[in-house]
């Protein structure tokens, strides 16, 4: 199956080449790095590592993902994998992440850090609590069982397009999961391992980022009721 990997990246020059190097190229047709208004050499490093680089000057995780989706429409992949650029995930686990789609017909697979092994310090206490709260609210209001809002995920491209994603910032992952639940898509989770990222997080690494992300996630949950 034709697979494209989309990696939103904001000032990740120190890690993006490591991420790209560990993506299993024998199953992935193209790696797309969306440079989200970086002020460092993220674009240069990503190109040198063999990725297709797109520029999205509008700041926001969702903006970057939407840019990648627009590009993917021209390539017509069967599966899209979303992966962070900070080297906190293990890209080689992609082989297992896509199996429920390729072998069992699932629409979407969420890589769950809650089910996998987390390196000490890889997630902050607000992150852990936020994931717990968000997933429990989704279970309460939408009747769907998730354990994480992990960004490492795979989805059939036709299913992704059907979701008509709109969020441009922090609510991207929860919007995808909620819409999939409302549309009765066949989804599952897979345990993935997680390590301390390279560099400092622009979201969980700051008080402002943590508060804004938490607010957006909670409001997104109620938005689609």
C-alpha positions in Angstrom: 0.0 0.0 0.0 1.2 3.5 -0.8 2.2 5.3 2.4 3.1 8.9 3.0 4.5 10.2 6.3 3.6 13.7 7.3 5.8 15.4 9.9 4.9 18.9 11.2 8.2 20.6 12.3 8.8 23.9 14.1 12.5 24.5 14.9 13.5 20.9 15.0 16.8 21.1 13.1 18.6 19.1 15.9 16.2 16.1 15.6 14.5 15.9 12.3 17.3 14.0 10.5 17.2 11.4 13.2 13.5 10.9 12.8 13.7 10.6 9.0 16.6 8.2 9.2 14.6 5.7 11.3 11.5 5.7 9.2 11.2 2.3 7.4 11.8 3.3 3.8 10.8 -0.1 2.5 7.2 0.5 3.4 7.0 4.3 3.0 6.8 5.9 -0.3 7.5 9.5 0.7 8.4 11.5 3.8 6.9 15.0 3.9 8.2 17.5 6.4 6.1 20.6 6.8 8.3 23.4 8.0 6.0 25.4 10.2 7.6 28.9 10.2 10.9 27.6 11.7 13.7 30.1 12.4 16.5 27.5 12.4 17.7 25.1 9.6 14.8 22.6 9.9 14.1 22.8 6.1 17.7 22.4 5.1 18.4 19.4 7.4 15.2 17.7 6.4 16.0 18.0 2.7 19.5 16.7 3.2 18.0 13.7 5.0 15.8 12.9 1.9 12.4 14.4 2.8 10.1 16.5 0.7 9.8 19.8 2.4 6.8 22.1 2.4 6.6 25.5 3.9 3.6 26.6 6.1 4.3 30.1 7.5 1.0 30.1 9.5 2.0 29.0 13.0 0.0 26.0 14.3 0.2 22.2 14.4 -3.1 21.9 12.5 -2.0 24.3 9.8 1.1 22.2 9.2 -0.9 19.0 9.0 -3.5 20.5 6.7 -0.6 21.6 4.4 0.6 18.1 4.3 -2.8 16.7 3.5 -3.3 19.1 0.6 0.0 17.9 -0.8 -1.0 14.2 -0.3 -4.2 14.7 -2.3 -1.9 15.0 -5.4 0.0 11.9 -4.5 -3.1 9.8 -3.7 -1.6 7.5 -0.9 -3.7 4.8 0.7 -2.3 5.4 4.2 -1.0 8.6 5.9 1.1 8.4 9.0 1.5 11.4 11.2 4.7 11.6 13.2 6.3 14.3 15.4 9.7 15.8 14.5 11.2 15.9 18.0 12.5 12.3 18.1 10.2 11.4 21.0 8.5 8.6 19.1 10.2 5.5 17.6 9.6 5.7 13.8 10.5 2.0 13.3 7.4 1.1 15.2 5.5 2.3 12.1 5.6 -1.3 10.8 3.3 -2.4 13.6 1.3 0.7 13.7 -0.1 0.2 10.1 -0.8 -3.5 10.5 -4.4 -3.1 11.8 -5.1 -1.1 8.6 -3.3 -3.4 6.1 -4.3 -6.7 7.7 -7.6 -6.1 9.5 -9.2 -3.3 7.6 -9.2 -0.6 10.4 -9.6 3.0 9.4 -7.3 4.5 12.0 -4.7 3.4 14.5 -3.6 5.7 17.4 -0.1 5.1 18.9 -0.8 5.1 22.6 2.0 6.2 24.9 -0.2 5.2 27.9 -0.1 1.6 26.8 3.6 1.6 25.9 6.8 2.2 27.8 7.6 5.8 28.6 11.1 7.0 29.4 11.2 8.9 32.7 10.6 12.6 32.1 9.3 12.1 28.5 5.9 13.4 29.5 5.1 16.2 32.0 2.6 15.8 34.7 0.2 18.2 33.0 0.5 16.2 29.8 -0.3 12.9 31.5 -3.2 14.5 33.4 -4.5 16.2 30.3 -4.5 13.0 28.3 -6.3 11.2 31.1 -9.0 13.9 31.4 -9.5 14.2 27.7 -9.8 10.5 27.0 -12.2 10.1 30.0 -14.4 13.0 28.7 -14.5 11.4 25.3 -15.6 8.1 26.9 -18.3 9.9 28.8 -19.7 12.0 26.1 -18.9 10.0 22.9 -18.8 6.4 24.2 -15.4 5.8 22.7 -12.5 4.3 24.5 -9.1 5.9 24.0 -6.1 6.0 26.3 -4.1 8.7 24.6 -4.2 11.6 22.1 -0.8 10.6 20.8 0.4 12.3 17.6 1.9 9.1 16.2 -1.0 7.7 14.2 -1.9 6.0 10.9 -5.1 6.5 9.0 -6.5 5.4 5.6 -6.3 8.5 3.4 -9.9 8.2 2.2 -11.0 8.1 5.9 -8.8 11.1 6.7 -10.4 13.1 3.8 -13.9 12.1 5.1 -13.1 13.6 8.5 -12.8 17.1 6.8 -10.3 18.2 9.4 -10.5 21.9 10.4 -8.4 22.6 13.6 -5.3 24.7 13.0 -3.6 24.5 16.4 -3.7 22.2 19.5 -7.0 20.5 19.0 -6.0 18.6 15.9 -5.5 15.1 17.4 -8.7 15.2 19.5 -10.7 16.5 16.6 -9.6 13.5 14.5 -10.5 11.0 17.2 -13.9 12.6 17.9 -14.9 12.8 14.3 -13.8 9.2 13.7 -16.0 8.2 16.6 -19.0 10.2 15.4 -18.6 8.7 11.9 -18.4 5.1 13.4 -15.0 4.5 11.8 -13.2 1.3 12.8 -10.4 2.5 15.1 -8.0 1.0 17.5 -4.9 1.8 19.6 -1.5 0.2 19.6 1.1 0.5 22.4 4.1 2.7 21.3 7.2 3.6 23.3 8.1 7.2 24.1 11.4 8.9 25.0 12.5 12.3 26.1 12.4 14.6 23.1 15.4 16.4 21.6 15.3 20.0 22.8 12.5 21.8 24.7 8.8 21.4 23.9 7.1 24.5 22.5 3.9 23.4 24.1 4.4 21.3 27.3 7.7 23.0 27.9 6.0 26.3 28.7 3.2 27.3 31.1 1.5 29.3 28.4 1.7 26.4 25.9 0.3 23.9 28.4 -2.6 26.1 29.3 -3.5 27.0 25.7 -3.3 23.3 24.6 -5.4 22.1 27.5 -8.0 24.8 26.9 -8.2 24.0 23.1 -8.5 20.2 23.7 -11.3 20.6 26.2 -13.2 23.1 24.1 -12.8 20.9 21.0 -14.4 17.9 22.9 -17.5 19.9 23.7 -17.6 21.6 20.3 -18.5 18.3 18.5 -21.2 17.1 21.0 
